[in-house]
Amino acid sequence: MSDLDDFVSAEPPWYTGQGDSGRTTFGRHGDVAKTDVRVAAYAECDEANAAVSVAMAVGGLPIGVTSTLASVQNDMFDLIADLSVPLDAPEPATARIRESHLTRLERAVDHFAQEAADLSGLVLPGGTVAAALLYHARAVVRRAERAVWAAVEAHPTAVNPLAARYLNRLSALLFVLARGANVEHGDVRWVPEASARAMAQKENGVDARAATPDVDGDG
């Protein structure tokens, strides 16, 4: 076997070292710090898309849900393409988030909310595997939304606010999908101060079972 030093790859290198100074060339925004809010927003949206992919891959979701989320993943590429090009750039971006993106998500929310049936009450982010993954994806999306709003505030003429609004609608969609994923087995409802009350009742010699969260089997 040849020494590692003698190995010459036929493929282009996957690392260049160009970002080792803490700066990067971010689309048509040019040379910026890797900590720039625009780069952070891009990265958060990339992670959000990856979180959606995990829910799709291992959540055992119905075909109607996975089809919707596959379309969302394509939208998310539209969104990061949008973030990569300033709104005031002389040449158009490959894709922009538009009102029609939001309208389609709002219709999806309305549709899947009917399947979830009961959206009342505060529930813990869990239940079935599918619901847990969707709740996690929602939390990542909400963080991405905050990052995009920070970029909009810092660069109002360069960053599209519709990107942040899209993420807001996406978090709503993921919420109703998570509730729907728990319809058969039931949500786990939040019981305020449940553990504290259980401890107090235990210390007082009272049966603590009443302080445990109820599982709503009716969805």
BANU-178551 format. One record per residue (C-alpha): chain; x negated, y, z negated. Coordinates in steps of 0.5 Angstrom, whole numbers, padded with zeros to 4 digits, m for minus. Each point is the difference from the previous one (the first is absolute). Layout:
N
> c, X, Y, Z
> A, X, Y, Z
...
% end
This chain:
219
> c, X, Y, Z
> A, 0000, 0000, 0000
> A, m0003, 0007, 0002
> A, m0001, 0005, m0006
> A, 0005, 0005, m0001
> A, m0005, 0006, 0003
> A, 0000, m0004, 0006
> A, 0008, 0000, 0001
> A, 0002, 0004, 0006
> A, 0008, 0001, 0000
> A, 0003, 0000, 0007
> A, 0006, 0004, m0003
> A, m0001, 0008, m0002
> A, m0001, 0001, m0007
> A, 0006, 0001, m0005
> A, m0004, 0005, m0004
> A, m0004, 0006, 0002
> A, m0002, 0003, m0006
> A, 0003, 0007, 0002
> A, 0005, 0001, m0006
> A, m0005, m0002, m0005
> A, m0001, 0008, m0001
> A, 0007, 0000, m0003
> A, 0003, 0003, 0007
> A, 0004, m0002, 0006
> A, 0002, 0002, 0006
> A, 0008, 0000, m0001
> A, 0004, m0001, 0007
> A, 0000, 0007, 0003
> A, m0001, 0004, m0007
> A, m0007, m0001, 0001
> A, m0006, m0001, m0005
> A, 0003, 0000, m0007
> A, m0001, m0003, m0007
> A, 0002, m0007, m0001
> A, 0004, 0003, m0007
> A, 0004, 0005, 0005
> A, 0007, 0000, m0002
> A, 0002, m0002, 0008
> A, m0005, m0006, 0000
> A, 0003, m0002, m0007
> A, 0007, 0000, 0003
> A, m0002, m0004, 0006
> A, m0003, m0005, m0005
> A, 0006, 0000, m0004
> A, 0005, m0001, 0006
> A, m0005, m0006, 0002
> A, 0001, m0003, m0006
> A, 0007, 0001, 0000
> A, 0001, m0004, 0006
> A, m0005, m0006, m0002
> A, 0005, 0000, m0006
> A, 0006, m0001, 0005
> A, m0004, m0005, 0003
> A, m0001, m0005, m0006
> A, 0008, 0001, m0001
> A, 0001, m0003, 0007
> A, m0005, m0005, 0000
> A, 0001, m0004, m0007
> A, 0007, 0003, m0002
> A, 0004, m0005, 0004
> A, 0005, 0006, 0002
> A, 0006, m0001, 0005
> A, m0002, 0001, 0007
> A, 0004, 0007, 0000
> A, m0004, 0003, m0006
> A, m0007, m0003, 0004
> A, 0003, 0003, 0006
> A, 0001, 0007, m0003
> A, m0006, 0000, m0004
> A, m0004, m0002, 0007
> A, 0003, 0006, 0003
> A, m0002, 0004, m0006
> A, m0008, m0002, 0000
> A, 0000, 0003, 0007
> A, 0003, 0006, m0002
> A, m0005, 0000, m0005
> A, m0005, 0000, 0005
> A, 0003, 0006, 0003
> A, 0000, 0003, m0006
> A, m0008, m0001, m0001
> A, m0001, 0002, 0007
> A, 0004, 0007, m0002
> A, m0004, 0001, m0006
> A, m0007, m0001, 0004
> A, 0002, 0006, 0005
> A, 0002, 0007, m0002
> A, 0006, 0003, 0001
> A, m0003, 0006, 0004
> A, m0005, m0004, 0004
> A, 0000, 0002, 0007
> A, 0001, m0007, 0003
> A, 0006, m0004, m0002
> A, m0001, m0006, m0005
> A, 0002, m0007, 0002
> A, 0006, 0000, m0005
> A, 0003, 0004, m0005
> A, 0005, m0001, m0005
> A, 0007, 0003, 0002
> A, 0007, 0001, m0002
> A, 0002, m0007, 0003
> A, m0005, m0004, m0004
> A, 0004, 0003, m0006
> A, 0007, m0001, 0003
> A, m0002, m0008, 0001
> A, m0002, m0001, m0007
> A, 0006, 0004, m0003
> A, 0004, m0005, 0004
> A, m0004, m0006, m0002
> A, 0001, 0002, m0007
> A, 0008, 0001, 0001
> A, 0000, m0007, 0003
> A, m0004, m0004, m0005
> A, 0003, 0004, m0006
> A, 0007, m0004, 0002
> A, m0004, m0006, m0001
> A, m0003, 0001, m0006
> A, 0007, 0002, m0003
> A, m0001, 0003, m0007
> A, m0006, 0005, 0000
> A, 0002, 0003, m0007
> A, m0004, m0001, m0006
> A, m0007, 0000, m0002
> A, m0004, m0006, 0002
> A, m0007, m0003, m0001
> A, m0004, m0001, 0006
> A, 0000, m0007, 0001
> A, 0005, m0006, 0000
> A, m0001, m0004, 0006
> A, m0007, 0000, 0004
> A, 0003, 0004, 0006
> A, 0003, 0005, m0005
> A, m0007, 0001, m0004
> A, m0004, 0001, 0007
> A, 0005, 0005, 0002
> A, 0000, 0004, m0006
> A, m0008, 0000, 0000
> A, 0000, 0002, 0007
> A, 0005, 0006, m0002
> A, m0004, 0002, m0005
> A, m0006, 0000, 0005
> A, 0004, 0004, 0005
> A, 0002, 0005, m0006
> A, m0007, 0001, m0001
> A, m0002, 0001, 0007
> A, 0006, 0005, 0000
> A, m0003, 0004, m0005
> A, m0007, 0000, 0003
> A, 0003, 0003, 0007
> A, 0004, 0005, m0004
> A, m0007, 0002, m0003
> A, m0003, 0001, 0007
> A, 0006, 0004, 0003
> A, m0001, 0005, m0006
> A, m0007, 0000, 0001
> A, 0001, 0001, 0008
> A, 0007, 0002, 0002
> A, m0002, 0002, 0007
> A, m0003, m0007, 0001
> A, 0003, m0005, m0003
> A, 0007, m0002, 0002
> A, 0005, 0000, m0006
> A, 0005, m0005, 0003
> A, m0005, m0005, m0001
> A, 0001, 0001, m0008
> A, 0007, 0000, 0001
> A, 0000, m0007, 0004
> A, m0004, m0003, m0006
> A, 0006, 0002, m0004
> A, 0005, m0003, 0004
> A, m0004, m0006, 0000
> A, m0001, m0001, m0007
> A, 0008, 0000, 0000
> A, 0000, m0005, 0005
> A, m0005, m0005, m0004
> A, 0004, 0002, m0007
> A, 0007, m0003, 0004
> A, m0004, m0006, 0003
> A, m0002, m0002, m0007
> A, 0006, 0001, m0003
> A, 0003, m0004, 0005
> A, m0005, m0006, m0001
> A, 0002, m0001, m0007
> A, 0008, 0000, 0002
> A, 0000, m0008, m0001
> A, m0004, 0000, m0006
> A, 0001, 0006, m0003
> A, m0004, 0007, m0002
> A, m0003, 0000, m0007
> A, 0003, 0006, m0003
> A, m0004, 0005, m0004
> A, 0002, 0000, m0008
> A, m0003, 0007, m0003
> A, m0005, m0002, m0006
> A, 0002, m0007, 0001
> A, m0007, m0002, m0003
> A, 0000, 0005, m0006
> A, 0007, m0002, m0002
> A, m0002, m0007, 0000
> A, m0006, 0001, m0004
> A, 0005, 0004, m0005
> A, 0005, m0005, 0000
> A, m0005, m0006, m0001
> A, m0003, 0004, m0006
> A, 0007, 0001, m0003
> A, 0002, m0008, 0001
> A, 0005, 0002, 0005
> A, 0001, m0005, 0007
> A, m0004, 0004, 0005
> A, 0003, m0003, 0006
> A, 0005, 0005, 0001
> A, m0006, 0005, 0002
> A, m0003, m0004, 0005
> A, 0002, 0002, 0008
> A, 0006, m0003, 0003
> A, m0001, m0003, 0007
> A, 0006, 0002, 0004
> A, 0002, m0006, 0004
> A, 0005, 0004, 0004
> A, m0005, 0004, 0003
% end
